[in-house]
Amino acid sequence: MRSIGEMARDGGLSVSALRFYDRAGVLVPAWVDPVSGYRWYEPQQLEEARLLARLRRAGMPLADIRLVLAAWAGADTDLVRGLLQAHLRRLELGLSDARSEFSTLRALLDHRENPMTSLRTATAQLSVPGPELAAALDGARFAAGTDTELPMLGGILFDIEGESLHLVATDRYRMAVAQAHTTGHGGPRTQVVVPLPLVDAMRALLTGKDPVQLAVDGDRVTLETGDRQASGQSLGHEFPDYRRLVHLPAGRRVRVDTAAFRQALETGPVRTGGTREQDGEPHDLSVLRVAENGSVIVCDDGDDDQNNVAVNREFLLHALAAGARDELILELGAPTAPLAIRRPDDESAFSLLMPVRLED
């Protein structure tokens, strides 16, 4: 018999994925310890795990995978071949449609003016309270992207307008917005995307309580504090219009004790699902709902209420830490709407987490 760890290592699936496929009835362990709940697999199930991993990497739906696994060892392989061919046709048709749409979108982009150019090439010099800037960087840094295919998300947007500096980061699955007050900037609105290495160098300088000087000169960004300086080139990419993304329908607001809620997440039930495009593997989800008494509960595995909102648990824990308050406000809307995490004393600082669709 193979342990779940051995099965994960040799089968090409994570432990959390194996737990999910067990609950989904796709790859059920041969024996489960009734005391510890530990899963054990027969040697012949290794081939099924490897097959399952290949089919999931190819994007085959679970309903079809169940049929493939059921028919794989049989003498008549026509069903398996038919399912593989049908899925391949779906992929080819989808790719053809996507190429056509992308070609149209590229043509539209080539023929439209870029309204962000003046924002990127402007200059700005301003003073920012050091502790405020440090807190704002801490509040946004966790949500920055690391996908090399989307380099414009691999930094933090510095959006300077009037006496406000908004810091924005997103990796598509979450977004964080923070704000610091400024003085000395009397010019037009200026935006610049600061790469993460330079962001981290700036943050390392912010150890005092005095104001610091921030300067933008074209694609050059400089932070000065005392006799120390962090300077570098901005990312030469446009950042999404975050103001459009944060205008959400109002949800139900609930104030939570951050420490207690964190403990509920860390010790409470989790589900596995919502395959992410970055790694192609399911991940741990926390399913939330506002109870009748106005509290936020972490739902049990069998709780399928239509108002439940599923989010990536790791991302939610990061957002709670970035909130940096003993109490935070969770705003839950429809199951398809982003979950907002807000500070009670500062509406300008918040995080958004995209909901995750639970696997059928």
Solvent accessible surface area in square Angstrom, and as a share of the most:
residue,aa,sasa,rsa
1,M,117,0.52
2,R,62,0.23
3,S,18,0.11
4,I,9,0.05
5,G,32,0.31
6,E,65,0.29
7,M,0,0.00
8,A,14,0.11
9,R,173,0.63
10,D,41,0.21
11,G,3,0.03
12,G,47,0.45
13,L,8,0.04
14,S,44,0.28
15,V,46,0.27
16,S,23,0.15
17,A,0,0.00
18,L,0,0.00
19,R,97,0.36
20,F,14,0.06
21,Y,2,0.01
22,D,27,0.14
23,R,101,0.37
24,A,23,0.18
25,G,43,0.41
26,V,14,0.08
27,L,1,0.01
28,V,81,0.47
29,P,10,0.06
30,A,47,0.36
31,W,124,0.43
32,V,66,0.38
33,D,35,0.18
34,P,117,0.74
35,V,142,0.81
36,S,80,0.52
37,G,35,0.33
38,Y,93,0.35
39,R,41,0.15
40,W,77,0.27
41,Y,0,0.00
42,E,64,0.29
43,P,83,0.52
44,Q,118,0.53
45,Q,21,0.09
46,L,19,0.09
47,E,103,0.46
48,E,60,0.27
49,A,0,0.00
50,R,121,0.44
51,L,19,0.10
52,L,0,0.00
53,A,4,0.03
54,R,159,0.58
55,L,11,0.06
56,R,44,0.16
57,R,162,0.59
58,A,48,0.37
59,G,47,0.45
60,M,1,0.01
61,P,58,0.37
62,L,14,0.07
63,A,63,0.49
64,D,25,0.13
65,I,0,0.00
66,R,85,0.31
67,L,86,0.43
68,V,0,0.00
69,L,21,0.10
70,A,87,0.68
71,A,18,0.14
72,W,101,0.35
73,A,102,0.79
74,G,41,0.39
75,A,115,0.89
76,D,99,0.51
77,T,53,0.31
78,D,102,0.53
79,L,87,0.43
80,V,6,0.03
81,R,166,0.60
82,G,40,0.39
83,L,24,0.12
84,L,73,0.36
85,Q,89,0.39
86,A,29,0.23
87,H,12,0.05
88,L,85,0.42
89,R,123,0.45
90,R,109,0.40
91,L,80,0.40
92,E,97,0.44
93,L,120,0.59
94,G,39,0.38
95,L,91,0.45
96,S,64,0.41
97,D,93,0.48
98,A,42,0.33
99,R,158,0.58
100,S,69,0.44
101,E,107,0.48
102,F,110,0.46
103,S,64,0.41
104,T,73,0.42
105,L,94,0.47
106,R,145,0.53
107,A,46,0.36
108,L,107,0.53
109,L,110,0.55
110,D,114,0.59
111,H,161,0.72
112,R,141,0.51
113,E,156,0.70
114,N,72,0.37
115,P,93,0.58
116,M,43,0.19
117,T,62,0.36
118,S,78,0.50
119,L,29,0.14
120,R,80,0.29
121,T,82,0.47
122,A,18,0.14
123,T,83,0.48
124,A,6,0.05
125,Q,139,0.62
126,L,6,0.03
127,S,24,0.16
128,V,0,0.00
129,P,48,0.30
130,G,1,0.01
131,P,66,0.42
132,E,61,0.27
133,L,0,0.00
134,A,10,0.08
135,A,48,0.37
136,A,4,0.03
137,L,2,0.01
138,D,69,0.36
139,G,7,0.07
140,A,0,0.00
141,R,84,0.31
142,F,37,0.16
143,A,0,0.00
144,A,8,0.07
145,G,4,0.04
146,T,122,0.71
147,D,52,0.27
148,T,122,0.71
149,E,144,0.64
150,L,51,0.25
151,P,54,0.34
152,M,51,0.23
153,L,13,0.07
154,G,21,0.20
155,G,0,0.00
156,I,0,0.00
157,L,3,0.02
158,F,1,0.00
159,D,1,0.00
160,I,0,0.00
161,E,69,0.31
162,G,40,0.38
163,E,126,0.56
164,S,24,0.16
165,L,0,0.00
166,H,38,0.17
167,L,0,0.00
168,V,0,0.00
169,A,0,0.00
170,T,10,0.06
171,D,16,0.08
172,R,97,0.35
173,Y,46,0.17
174,R,27,0.10
175,M,10,0.04
176,A,0,0.00
177,V,6,0.03
178,A,3,0.02
179,Q,41,0.18
180,A,0,0.00
181,H,112,0.50
182,T,3,0.02
183,T,87,0.50
184,G,73,0.70
185,H,20,0.09
186,G,82,0.79
187,G,39,0.38
188,P,95,0.60
189,R,61,0.22
190,T,0,0.00
191,Q,7,0.03
192,V,6,0.03
193,V,5,0.03
194,V,0,0.00
195,P,23,0.15
196,L,20,0.10
197,P,105,0.66
198,L,17,0.08
199,V,1,0.01
200,D,63,0.33
201,A,44,0.34
202,M,0,0.00
203,R,81,0.30
204,A,68,0.53
205,L,23,0.11
206,L,11,0.05
207,T,107,0.62
208,G,45,0.43
209,K,182,0.77
210,D,104,0.54
211,P,81,0.51
212,V,3,0.02
213,Q,90,0.40
214,L,1,0.01
215,A,29,0.22
216,V,2,0.01
217,D,95,0.49
218,G,23,0.22
219,D,74,0.39
220,R,118,0.43
221,V,0,0.00
222,T,22,0.13
223,L,0,0.00
224,E,75,0.33
225,T,25,0.15
226,G,84,0.81
227,D,142,0.74
228,R,107,0.39
229,Q,105,0.47
230,A,9,0.07
231,S,41,0.26
232,G,13,0.13
233,Q,111,0.49
234,S,14,0.09
235,L,39,0.19
236,G,59,0.56
237,H,69,0.31
238,E,56,0.25
239,F,11,0.05
240,P,53,0.33
241,D,78,0.40
242,Y,10,0.04
243,R,84,0.31
244,R,188,0.69
245,L,89,0.44
246,V,31,0.18
247,H,146,0.65
248,L,54,0.27
249,P,111,0.70
250,A,100,0.77
251,G,23,0.22
252,R,125,0.45
253,R,117,0.43
254,V,11,0.06
255,R,138,0.50
256,V,13,0.07
257,D,75,0.39
258,T,17,0.10
259,A,76,0.59
260,A,58,0.45
261,F,12,0.05
262,R,69,0.25
263,Q,113,0.50
264,A,42,0.33
265,L,0,0.00
266,E,89,0.40
267,T,105,0.61
268,G,22,0.21
269,P,50,0.32
270,V,45,0.26
271,R,25,0.09
272,T,8,0.05
273,G,0,0.00
274,G,12,0.12
275,T,58,0.34
276,R,44,0.16
277,E,135,0.61
278,Q,85,0.38
279,D,73,0.38
280,G,38,0.37
281,E,46,0.21
282,P,7,0.04
283,H,24,0.11
284,D,47,0.25
285,L,0,0.00
286,S,0,0.00
287,V,2,0.01
288,L,0,0.00
289,R,53,0.19
290,V,24,0.14
291,A,20,0.16
292,E,179,0.80
293,N,128,0.66
294,G,27,0.26
295,S,45,0.29
296,V,19,0.11
297,I,61,0.31
298,V,25,0.14
299,C,5,0.03
300,D,95,0.49
301,D,70,0.36
302,G,70,0.67
303,D,35,0.18
304,D,115,0.59
305,D,58,0.30
306,Q,155,0.69
307,N,90,0.46
308,N,16,0.08
309,V,3,0.02
310,A,7,0.05
311,V,0,0.00
312,N,9,0.04
313,R,52,0.19
314,E,95,0.43
315,F,15,0.06
316,L,0,0.00
317,L,28,0.14
318,H,69,0.31
319,A,1,0.01
320,L,2,0.01
321,A,66,0.51
322,A,15,0.12
323,G,9,0.08
324,A,66,0.52
325,R,85,0.31
326,D,124,0.64
327,E,73,0.33
328,L,0,0.00
329,I,19,0.10
330,L,0,0.00
331,E,16,0.07
332,L,11,0.05
333,G,32,0.31
334,A,54,0.42
335,P,53,0.34
336,T,118,0.68
337,A,23,0.18
338,P,24,0.15
339,L,1,0.01
340,A,2,0.01
341,I,5,0.03
342,R,29,0.11
343,R,23,0.08
344,P,40,0.25
345,D,103,0.53
346,D,42,0.22
347,E,87,0.39
348,S,31,0.20
349,A,6,0.05
350,F,29,0.12
351,S,7,0.05
352,L,10,0.05
353,L,3,0.01
354,M,89,0.40
355,P,25,0.16
356,V,31,0.18
357,R,169,0.62
358,L,56,0.28
359,E,38,0.17
360,D,142,0.74
